[in-house]
Amino acid sequence: MVIGLPKAMLYYRYKVLWETFFKELGCEIITSADTNRKILEDGIKYSIDESCLPSKIFMGHVYSLIGKCDYILIPQVVSYGYDNDVCVKFNAFYDIANNTFENINILDYSINVMEGEKEQKGFIKMGKRLGKSYFHSLIAYKKAKKAQALSDQLKSQLQADVLESNQMKLLIVSHPYITYDRLIGYPITEYIKKLGGLPIYADLINKKESLQRSKEISDSLYWIYNKELIGAIKLLEDKIDGIILLTAFPCGPDSLVNELIIRKSKKLPTINIIVDELQGEAGLQTRIESFMDIIQERLNQQERLNQKEINKKRIV
């Protein structure tokens, strides 16, 4: 049994969970290629114009897997609990793909905690559909959850070590399906490194702590993925030098939340970069370079002030 994983959207959050689960069930896994222009163009072809950029990319990845595997995994995610909903696109992808492509076999599970549909229940149902027993599926799920937790913990610890660096540290506040996508987010973080900056990723911060701290910016926001990101700002604001917001056009939740961040989080220099299907690297690089120049001048001023204070104490 070959399971296809589209390398987009929730793949960047649940990669280890999915891969471990299916391997424990004895399935083979095939992952779509890194996002490229063809995948994007295919996604645009099979999407309505109003779809956000990550949604179009997702459709391109799904299309690239058709005919190469027995099933393509497309979960349906609605809610993780009270006031912890997600954007409706995560619930709609199953129906959109199923009604867009012919000869597509979709494997899915549902998360809608408010309706009693929890992750474990969904994975066991998915295992049964693949011909596995309840206990085999349950054991595979528990091993997968453990592997995911260890992976998240390791990434978080590695970033905590990086935060001790003296380099200019820029917090990348965006969804992982934007940040790590090879076509839209990856070039931005690579250019920051090229200029001597150090990207810090909001999605790698402890999610439970981030959810709690997000209330300091907004106590009425209900998109859980966005709450995790804005909470990371409060957790790290004393350890970073600037904030880069990545907004995928025309994402409604991101547009609203990132504007909220700009208005309420004024402690650090912040820039909002909108990424779309027509973006050019030259314009992005110019904005990033200018932003980093501003931060560097700010750091230089602070260093001069600190030196003055040190000199005053010496005189006294």
C-alpha positions in Angstrom: 0.0 0.0 0.0 1.5 3.3 -1.1 0.4 6.5 0.7 1.0 9.9 -1.0 1.8 12.9 1.1 1.4 16.4 -0.5 4.3 18.5 0.6 2.2 21.5 1.5 0.0 22.9 4.2 -0.2 20.6 7.3 2.6 18.4 6.0 5.1 20.8 7.7 3.3 20.4 11.0 2.6 16.7 11.0 5.3 15.2 8.8 6.8 13.0 11.5 3.4 12.0 12.8 2.1 10.9 9.4 5.3 9.2 8.2 5.8 7.2 11.5 2.1 6.1 11.6 2.1 4.8 8.0 5.5 3.1 8.4 4.3 1.3 11.5 1.3 0.0 9.5 3.7 -1.4 6.9 2.8 1.2 4.2 5.1 2.7 1.7 5.3 6.5 1.6 5.8 8.8 -1.3 6.1 12.6 -0.9 5.5 15.1 -3.6 8.5 17.1 -4.8 9.6 20.5 -3.4 7.3 23.3 -4.6 8.4 24.6 -8.0 6.9 26.7 -10.7 5.2 23.8 -12.4 3.5 22.7 -9.2 2.4 26.2 -8.6 1.1 26.6 -12.2 -0.8 23.3 -11.9 -2.3 24.5 -8.6 -3.4 27.8 -10.1 -5.0 25.9 -13.0 -7.1 23.7 -10.6 -8.0 26.5 -8.2 -10.4 29.4 -8.2 -8.8 32.9 -8.4 -9.9 33.8 -4.8 -7.9 30.9 -3.3 -4.9 31.9 -1.2 -1.4 31.1 -2.4 -0.7 28.1 -0.1 -4.1 26.6 -1.2 -3.1 26.8 -4.8 0.3 25.3 -4.0 -1.5 22.4 -2.1 -3.7 21.7 -5.1 -0.6 21.5 -7.3 1.0 19.0 -4.9 -2.1 16.8 -4.9 -2.3 16.8 -8.6 1.4 15.8 -8.9 0.7 12.6 -6.8 -2.3 11.3 -8.8 -1.6 8.0 -10.4 1.6 7.5 -8.3 0.1 6.0 -5.1 -2.9 4.1 -3.8 -4.1 6.9 -1.6 -3.4 10.6 -1.1 -3.7 11.8 2.5 -5.9 14.9 2.9 -7.1 15.4 6.5 -10.2 17.4 7.4 -9.4 19.8 10.3 -12.1 22.0 11.9 -11.4 22.6 15.5 -9.0 21.6 18.4 -11.5 22.7 21.0 -13.5 25.8 22.2 -12.2 29.0 20.6 -9.4 26.9 18.9 -10.7 26.8 15.3 -8.7 26.8 12.1 -9.2 28.5 8.8 -12.0 26.8 6.8 -9.7 25.8 4.0 -8.4 22.9 6.2 -11.8 21.5 6.3 -12.6 22.1 2.7 -9.5 20.6 1.0 -11.0 17.1 1.0 -14.1 18.1 -0.8 -12.3 20.5 -3.2 -9.8 17.9 -4.3 -12.4 15.1 -4.5 -14.6 17.3 -6.8 -11.8 18.7 -8.8 -9.7 15.7 -9.8 -10.9 12.5 -11.5 -9.5 9.1 -10.4 -8.2 10.4 -7.1 -8.3 8.1 -4.0 -8.3 10.2 -0.8 -7.4 8.9 2.6 -8.6 11.2 5.3 -9.2 11.7 9.0 -11.1 14.4 10.9 -10.3 16.6 13.8 -13.3 18.5 15.2 -13.1 18.3 19.0 -16.3 20.2 19.5 -18.1 17.4 17.6 -16.3 14.6 19.4 -13.9 13.9 16.5 -10.5 13.7 18.0 -7.1 12.9 16.3 -6.7 9.4 17.9 -10.1 8.3 16.8 -9.5 9.6 13.3 -6.2 7.7 13.0 -7.7 4.5 14.1 -10.5 4.8 11.6 -7.8 5.5 8.9 -5.9 2.4 10.0 -9.0 0.2 9.7 -9.6 1.6 6.2 -6.2 0.3 5.3 -7.1 -3.1 6.6 -5.3 -2.9 10.0 -6.8 -3.9 13.3 -7.9 -1.5 16.1 -4.9 -2.4 18.3 -2.4 -2.3 15.4 -3.6 1.2 14.5 -3.7 2.4 18.1 -0.1 1.2 18.7 1.1 2.8 15.5 -0.7 6.1 16.5 0.9 6.2 19.9 4.4 5.6 18.5 3.8 8.3 15.9 2.7 10.8 18.6 5.8 10.0 20.6 8.0 10.5 17.5 6.3 13.8 16.7 6.8 15.0 20.3 10.5 14.1 20.3 11.0 15.8 16.9 9.3 19.0 18.1 11.2 19.0 21.3 14.5 18.6 19.5 13.8 21.5 17.1 12.7 23.7 20.0 15.9 22.9 21.9 18.2 23.5 18.9 16.5 26.9 18.4 16.9 27.8 22.1 20.6 27.2 21.7 20.7 29.4 18.6 19.0 32.2 20.5 22.2 32.6 22.6 24.1 33.8 19.4 25.3 37.4 19.1 24.2 37.7 15.5 21.2 39.8 14.5 18.1 37.6 15.2 15.0 38.0 13.2 11.8 36.3 14.2 10.0 34.8 11.2 6.3 34.9 12.1 4.4 32.8 9.5 2.8 29.4 9.1 5.3 26.6 8.5 3.7 25.9 5.1 4.9 29.4 4.1 8.2 29.5 6.0 9.6 26.2 4.8 8.1 26.1 1.3 10.9 26.0 -1.2 9.4 28.5 -3.6 7.8 31.2 -1.3 9.4 31.2 2.1 12.7 29.4 1.9 14.3 32.1 -0.3 13.5 34.7 2.3 15.2 32.9 5.2 18.2 32.1 3.0 18.7 35.7 2.0 18.6 36.7 5.7 21.4 34.2 6.4 23.3 35.6 3.4 23.2 39.1 4.9 24.5 37.8 8.3 21.2 37.6 10.0 19.8 34.6 12.0 16.2 33.5 11.3 14.3 32.4 14.4 11.1 30.5 13.7 7.9 31.3 15.6 6.4 27.9 14.8 9.2 26.1 16.7 8.3 27.6 20.1 6.4 25.5 22.7 2.8 25.7 21.4 1.1 25.5 24.8 3.1 28.4 26.2 2.5 30.4 23.0 -1.2 29.9 23.3 -1.2 31.3 26.8 1.0 34.3 25.9 -1.1 35.1 22.8 -3.8 36.6 25.1 -1.4 39.5 25.8 -2.0 40.6 22.2 -5.6 39.4 21.8 -7.9 37.5 24.1 -10.6 37.1 21.5 -8.7 35.5 18.6 -9.9 32.0 17.8 -7.6 30.8 15.0 -5.4 28.4 16.9 -2.5 28.4 14.4 -2.4 32.2 14.5 -2.5 32.3 18.3 0.5 30.0 18.5 2.4 32.4 16.3 1.6 35.7 18.0 2.2 34.0 21.4 5.8 33.3 20.2 6.3 37.0 19.8 5.6 37.6 23.5 7.8 34.7 24.5 10.8 35.9 22.5 10.5 39.7 22.3 13.5 40.1 24.7 15.7 37.8 22.8 15.3 39.0 19.2 16.1 42.2 17.2 13.2 42.4 14.7 10.1 40.7 13.4 9.3 39.6 9.8 5.7 38.8 9.1 5.0 36.7 6.0 1.4 37.1 4.7 0.2 34.9 1.9 -2.1 36.7 -0.5 -5.1 36.9 -0.1 -5.3 35.1 3.3 -8.0 36.7 5.4 -6.9 35.4 8.9 -3.2 36.3 8.3 -4.1 39.8 7.0 -6.2 40.5 10.0 -3.8 39.0 12.6 -0.6 40.5 11.1 -2.2 44.0 11.1 -3.1 43.3 14.8 0.6 42.4 15.5 1.8 45.6 13.9 -0.5 47.8 15.9 -0.1 46.1 19.3 3.5 44.9 19.3 5.6 48.0 19.0 8.6 47.0 21.1 10.6 45.8 18.0 11.0 46.8 14.4 8.4 44.9 12.3 8.0 44.4 8.6 5.1 42.7 6.8 6.0 40.9 3.6 3.1 39.8 1.4 4.0 36.8 -0.8 1.9 36.0 -3.9 2.2 33.9 -7.1 3.9 36.8 -9.0 6.5 37.7 -6.4 10.0 38.5 -7.7 13.1 37.9 -5.6 14.7 41.3 -6.4 12.0 43.3 -4.7 11.9 41.0 -1.6 15.7 41.2 -1.2 15.6 45.0 -1.3 13.0 45.2 1.4 14.8 42.7 3.6 18.2 44.4 3.2 16.7 47.8 4.0 14.9 46.4 7.1 18.1 44.7 8.3 20.0 48.0 7.8 17.5 49.8 10.0 17.9 47.2 12.7 21.6 47.3 12.6 21.6 51.1 13.0 19.3 50.6 16.0 21.7 48.1 17.5 24.6 50.4 16.9 22.9 53.2 18.7 22.1 51.0 21.7 25.7 49.8 21.8 26.9 53.5 21.9 24.5 54.3 24.7 25.7 51.3 26.6 29.3 52.3 26.2 28.4 55.8 27.4 26.9 54.4 30.6 30.0 52.2 31.1 32.3 55.2 30.7 30.2 57.3 33.2 30.5 54.5 35.8 34.2 54.4 35.3 34.5 58.2 35.9 32.5 58.0 39.1 
